[in-house]
Amino acid sequence: MTEHHHHEHDHECSCGHDHHHHDERPENMYEQALNLYDCNLSDEQVRETVRRIIAEKVHENDTLEVKKFLMGSVELTTLKTTDSEESVMAFTEKVNQYEDTYPDLPHVATICVYPCFAKTVAETLEVGGVEIACVSGSFPSSQTFPEIKIAETALAIKDGATEIDMVLPVGKFLSGDYEDVADEIAEMKAVCGERKMKVILETGCLKTASNIKKAAILAMYGGADYIKTSTGKLEPAATPEAAYVMCQAIKEYFTKTGIQIGFKPAGGLNSVMDALIYYTIVKEVLGEKWLTNQWFRMGTSRLANLLLSEIVGEETKFF
């Protein structure tokens, strides 16, 4: 993984690099950045392209090898109102036990919890190489004071979070306050420092391919290390169409800046076929370079058991 951060690069539209000089910055810097990208997308065209990719390409990825890879890309997630220290401890113990039960299979990539449980996971987790992600910044609405978002993120990190998943301020985005959106993301990234930050676009609220593309670009310029489709708390959650648009944005951003951004579909991943569809879209749009569990993650709880069942060849409810 590259250690540097987006703010350190001197590409021509290096927005938000030095976000202390708000006053000196031209008003429309983010609009200028967006103008470098094709954000005028046809929803119909996106649907048609995705339909074709699914029809023509998914079947070739329906293999045991790919399913094993997907298992290793899972961000095992519990984000319930009823979560408790006991339930999160038991949830984490499952990951410890999995390592012993299936030593030949890749372990999950991440355990994803609310910030108040970072400490519980950190103290319980015994498996090396599993990240501890916390949803932070008033998840899932992103509607609170910036100071609260900063504090929540800093506390999650202090307690052991190795990754932070924040929700793009969707209301501000839909009002056209692009500068505020990117600034808030940049401030959150400053708190995260070296730790990876995922920005959730909540694509179901953005409605159009054009909006999804713009939100993805703003998130990346703001300092996102990953862009993620959804919180899983609203419908529609992840869709193949949103994934396609986001992967196109990642590809264009990489071409312009040389900075590789990860992708995470989340919410509504209900079947192994759903997982294979997202894998296929990443493979077709972004290519092999993104097909590692560093750059491709899937946020889900139910999918882990379904993948495991197909890999071992019998129904298994391990997690």
C-alpha positions as CSV (number, residue, x, y, z in Angstrom):
1,M,0.0,0.0,0.0
2,T,1.2,3.5,-0.7
3,E,1.9,5.3,2.5
4,H,1.5,8.9,1.2
5,H,-1.6,10.9,1.3
6,H,-3.4,12.6,-1.5
7,H,-2.8,16.0,-0.1
8,E,0.9,15.7,-0.7
9,H,0.6,15.4,-4.5
10,D,1.1,18.3,-6.8
11,H,-1.2,17.5,-9.7
12,E,-2.8,20.5,-11.4
13,C,-6.0,20.3,-9.5
14,S,-4.6,19.6,-6.1
15,C,-7.7,20.6,-4.1
16,G,-7.7,20.6,-0.4
17,H,-4.0,19.9,-0.1
18,D,-3.4,22.7,2.4
19,H,-6.8,23.1,3.9
20,H,-5.6,25.7,6.4
21,H,-5.6,28.5,3.9
22,H,-9.4,28.6,3.3
23,D,-9.3,32.4,2.7
24,E,-6.8,32.3,-0.1
25,R,-8.5,29.6,-2.0
26,P,-10.6,30.5,-5.1
27,E,-14.3,29.9,-4.5
28,N,-14.7,27.4,-7.2
29,M,-11.7,25.1,-6.8
30,Y,-13.8,22.0,-6.5
31,E,-16.0,22.9,-9.4
32,Q,-12.7,23.3,-11.4
33,A,-11.7,19.8,-10.2
34,L,-15.0,18.3,-11.2
35,N,-14.7,20.0,-14.6
36,L,-11.7,17.8,-15.4
37,Y,-14.0,14.7,-15.2
38,D,-16.9,13.6,-17.4
39,C,-19.8,13.9,-14.9
40,N,-22.5,14.2,-17.5
41,L,-23.5,10.5,-17.5
42,S,-26.6,8.8,-18.9
43,D,-28.3,6.6,-16.4
44,E,-29.7,4.5,-19.3
45,Q,-26.3,3.9,-20.8
46,V,-24.8,2.9,-17.4
47,R,-27.7,0.4,-16.9
48,E,-27.1,-1.0,-20.4
49,T,-23.3,-1.4,-19.9
50,V,-23.8,-3.1,-16.5
51,R,-26.4,-5.4,-17.9
52,R,-23.9,-6.4,-20.6
53,I,-21.0,-7.0,-18.2
54,I,-23.2,-9.1,-16.0
55,A,-24.6,-11.2,-18.9
56,E,-21.2,-11.7,-20.5
57,K,-18.6,-11.8,-17.8
58,V,-19.9,-12.9,-14.4
59,H,-20.0,-16.7,-15.3
60,E,-16.2,-16.9,-15.9
61,N,-15.6,-15.6,-12.3
62,D,-17.9,-18.1,-10.7
63,T,-15.1,-20.3,-9.4
64,L,-13.9,-21.7,-6.1
65,E,-10.7,-19.5,-6.3
66,V,-12.7,-16.3,-6.7
67,K,-15.0,-17.3,-3.8
68,K,-12.0,-17.9,-1.6
69,F,-10.7,-14.5,-2.6
70,L,-14.0,-12.8,-1.8
71,M,-14.0,-14.5,1.6
72,G,-10.8,-12.7,2.3
73,S,-12.3,-9.4,1.2
74,V,-15.2,-9.5,3.6
75,E,-15.6,-6.7,6.2
76,L,-17.6,-8.6,8.8
77,T,-20.0,-6.0,10.1
78,T,-22.2,-5.6,13.1
79,L,-24.0,-2.3,13.4
80,K,-27.1,-3.0,15.4
81,T,-28.8,-0.9,18.1
82,T,-28.7,-4.1,20.3
83,D,-24.9,-4.5,20.0
84,S,-23.2,-4.8,23.4
85,E,-19.8,-5.5,24.7
86,E,-20.7,-9.2,25.1
87,S,-22.2,-9.5,21.6
88,V,-19.2,-7.8,20.0
89,M,-16.8,-9.9,21.9
90,A,-18.6,-13.1,20.8
91,F,-18.6,-11.7,17.2
92,T,-14.9,-11.2,17.3
93,E,-14.3,-14.6,18.9
94,K,-15.9,-16.1,15.8
95,V,-13.1,-14.6,13.7
96,N,-10.5,-16.1,16.1
97,Q,-12.2,-19.5,16.0
98,Y,-12.5,-19.3,12.2
99,E,-8.7,-19.2,11.9
100,D,-8.5,-22.5,13.8
101,T,-11.4,-24.2,12.0
102,Y,-10.5,-23.2,8.5
103,P,-6.7,-22.8,8.5
104,D,-6.5,-23.2,4.7
105,L,-9.0,-20.4,3.9
106,P,-8.3,-16.7,3.9
107,H,-9.6,-14.9,7.0
108,V,-11.9,-11.9,6.7
109,A,-10.3,-8.6,5.9
110,T,-11.9,-6.5,8.6
111,I,-14.3,-6.4,11.6
112,C,-16.5,-3.3,11.3
113,V,-18.3,-2.0,14.4
114,Y,-19.5,1.2,16.1
115,P,-16.7,3.4,17.6
116,C,-17.6,2.5,21.2
117,F,-16.7,-1.1,20.5
118,A,-13.2,-0.5,19.0
119,K,-11.6,-1.3,22.3
120,T,-13.6,-4.6,22.7
121,V,-12.6,-5.8,19.3
122,A,-8.9,-4.7,19.8
123,E,-8.7,-6.6,23.1
124,T,-10.5,-9.7,21.8
125,L,-9.0,-10.1,18.3
126,E,-6.2,-12.6,18.1
127,V,-5.9,-13.0,14.3
128,G,-3.1,-11.0,12.7
129,G,-3.9,-8.9,9.6
130,V,-7.6,-8.3,10.4
131,E,-8.4,-4.6,10.3
132,I,-10.7,-2.9,12.9
133,A,-13.0,-0.5,11.1
134,C,-15.3,1.9,12.9
135,V,-18.2,3.8,11.3
136,S,-17.7,7.3,12.6
137,G,-18.9,10.9,12.2
138,S,-22.6,10.3,13.2
139,F,-23.2,7.2,11.1
140,P,-25.4,6.7,9.2
141,S,-26.8,10.2,8.8
142,S,-23.6,12.2,9.0
143,Q,-25.8,14.9,10.5
144,T,-24.0,16.4,13.5
145,F,-21.5,19.1,14.3
146,P,-18.1,18.7,12.7
147,E,-16.5,18.9,16.2
148,I,-18.4,15.8,17.2
149,K,-17.3,13.9,14.1
150,I,-13.7,14.8,14.7
151,A,-14.0,13.8,18.4
152,E,-15.7,10.5,17.7
153,T,-13.1,9.6,15.1
154,A,-10.2,10.5,17.4
155,L,-11.6,8.4,20.2
156,A,-12.2,5.4,17.9
157,I,-8.6,5.6,16.8
158,K,-7.3,5.9,20.3
159,D,-9.3,2.8,21.2
160,G,-7.8,0.7,18.4
161,A,-9.6,1.5,15.2
162,T,-7.3,0.9,12.2
163,E,-9.8,2.2,9.6
164,I,-12.5,4.8,9.7
165,D,-15.7,4.6,7.6
166,M,-17.4,8.0,7.4
167,V,-20.5,9.1,5.5
168,L,-20.2,11.9,3.0
169,P,-22.4,14.8,4.2
170,V,-25.1,14.0,1.6
171,G,-27.4,16.9,2.5
172,K,-24.6,19.4,1.9
173,F,-23.7,17.6,-1.4
174,L,-27.3,17.8,-2.7
175,S,-27.4,21.5,-1.8
176,G,-24.3,22.0,-4.0
177,D,-22.0,22.9,-1.1
178,Y,-19.1,21.0,-2.7
179,E,-16.4,23.0,-0.8
180,D,-17.9,22.2,2.6
181,V,-18.2,18.5,1.6
182,A,-14.6,18.2,0.5
183,D,-13.3,20.2,3.5
184,E,-15.1,18.1,6.0
185,I,-13.7,14.9,4.4
186,A,-10.2,16.5,4.5
187,E,-10.6,17.3,8.2
188,M,-11.6,13.8,9.0
189,K,-8.7,12.4,7.0
190,A,-6.3,14.7,8.9
191,V,-7.6,13.0,12.1
192,C,-7.1,9.6,10.6
193,G,-3.5,10.3,9.5
194,E,-1.9,7.1,8.3
195,R,-5.0,5.1,9.0
196,K,-7.2,4.3,6.0
197,M,-10.5,6.3,5.6
198,K,-13.4,5.1,3.6
199,V,-16.0,7.6,2.5
200,I,-19.6,6.3,2.1
201,L,-21.4,8.0,-0.7
202,E,-24.9,6.6,0.2
203,T,-25.6,6.2,-3.5
204,G,-29.3,5.5,-2.9
205,C,-29.7,9.1,-1.9
206,L,-27.7,10.5,-4.8
207,K,-30.1,9.0,-7.3
208,T,-28.3,9.7,-10.6
209,A,-25.0,8.4,-12.1
210,S,-23.9,12.0,-12.5
211,N,-24.3,12.7,-8.8
212,I,-22.6,9.5,-7.8
213,K,-19.6,10.4,-10.1
214,K,-19.3,13.9,-8.6
215,A,-19.6,12.7,-5.0
216,A,-16.9,10.0,-5.7
217,I,-14.5,12.6,-7.1
218,L,-15.1,15.1,-4.2
219,A,-14.5,12.2,-1.7
220,M,-11.2,11.3,-3.4
221,Y,-10.0,14.9,-3.6
222,G,-10.9,15.3,0.0
223,G,-8.6,12.4,1.0
224,A,-10.6,9.2,0.9
225,D,-8.5,6.1,0.7
226,Y,-11.6,4.0,-0.3
227,I,-15.0,5.0,-1.6
228,K,-17.9,2.9,-0.3
229,T,-21.4,2.6,-1.8
230,S,-23.8,2.7,1.2
231,T,-24.4,2.5,4.9
232,G,-26.7,-0.4,4.5
233,K,-29.3,1.5,6.6
234,L,-31.2,3.0,3.7
235,E,-32.8,1.5,0.5
236,P,-31.6,1.2,-2.2
237,A,-28.2,0.2,-0.8
238,A,-25.4,-0.9,-3.1
239,T,-26.3,-1.5,-6.8
240,P,-24.1,-2.7,-9.6
241,E,-24.8,0.6,-11.5
242,A,-23.5,2.7,-8.6
243,A,-20.5,0.4,-8.4
244,Y,-19.8,0.8,-12.1
245,V,-19.9,4.6,-11.9
246,M,-17.7,4.6,-8.8
247,C,-15.1,2.3,-10.4
248,Q,-15.0,4.5,-13.5
249,A,-14.4,7.5,-11.2
250,I,-11.6,5.6,-9.4
251,K,-10.0,4.8,-12.8
252,E,-10.1,8.3,-14.0
253,Y,-8.7,9.7,-10.8
254,F,-5.9,7.1,-11.0
255,T,-5.2,8.1,-14.6
256,K,-5.0,11.8,-13.6
257,T,-3.2,11.6,-10.3
258,G,-1.5,8.2,-10.1
259,I,-3.2,7.7,-6.7
260,Q,-4.9,4.3,-6.3
261,I,-8.2,4.4,-4.3
262,G,-10.0,1.3,-3.0
263,F,-13.6,0.3,-3.6
264,K,-16.1,-1.1,-1.1
265,P,-19.7,-2.1,-2.0
266,A,-21.8,-2.5,1.1
267,G,-25.5,-2.9,2.0
268,G,-27.8,-5.3,0.1
269,L,-25.1,-7.9,-0.7
270,N,-27.5,-10.8,-0.2
271,S,-26.1,-13.6,-2.2
272,V,-22.8,-15.0,-3.6
273,M,-24.0,-13.9,-7.0
274,D,-24.2,-10.3,-5.8
275,A,-20.6,-10.6,-4.6
276,L,-19.5,-12.1,-8.0
277,I,-21.2,-9.2,-9.8
278,Y,-19.2,-6.6,-7.8
279,Y,-16.0,-8.6,-8.3
280,T,-16.7,-8.7,-12.0
281,I,-17.4,-5.0,-12.3
282,V,-14.1,-4.2,-10.5
283,K,-12.2,-6.6,-12.7
284,E,-13.7,-5.2,-15.9
285,V,-13.4,-1.5,-15.1
286,L,-10.3,-1.4,-12.9
287,G,-8.5,-4.6,-13.7
288,E,-6.2,-7.0,-11.7
289,K,-4.4,-4.3,-9.8
290,W,-7.6,-3.8,-7.7
291,L,-8.3,-7.5,-7.1
292,T,-6.6,-7.7,-3.8
293,N,-8.1,-7.4,-0.3
294,Q,-6.2,-4.2,0.1
295,W,-8.2,-2.4,-2.7
296,F,-11.4,-4.4,-2.8
297,R,-13.6,-4.9,0.2
298,M,-17.2,-6.0,0.7
299,G,-19.2,-4.8,3.7
300,T,-21.6,-7.5,4.8
301,S,-22.5,-9.9,7.6
302,R,-24.7,-12.4,5.9
303,L,-22.5,-13.0,2.9
304,A,-19.7,-14.6,4.9
305,N,-21.8,-17.7,5.8
306,L,-23.1,-18.0,2.2
307,L,-19.6,-17.8,0.7
308,L,-18.2,-20.3,3.3
309,S,-21.1,-22.7,2.5
310,E,-20.3,-22.7,-1.2
311,I,-16.5,-23.0,-0.5
312,V,-16.9,-26.0,1.8
313,G,-19.8,-27.5,-0.2
314,E,-22.4,-27.7,2.5
315,E,-24.6,-25.2,4.3
316,T,-22.5,-23.6,7.1
317,K,-23.6,-21.0,9.6
318,F,-20.3,-20.2,11.2
319,F,-20.6,-16.5,11.7
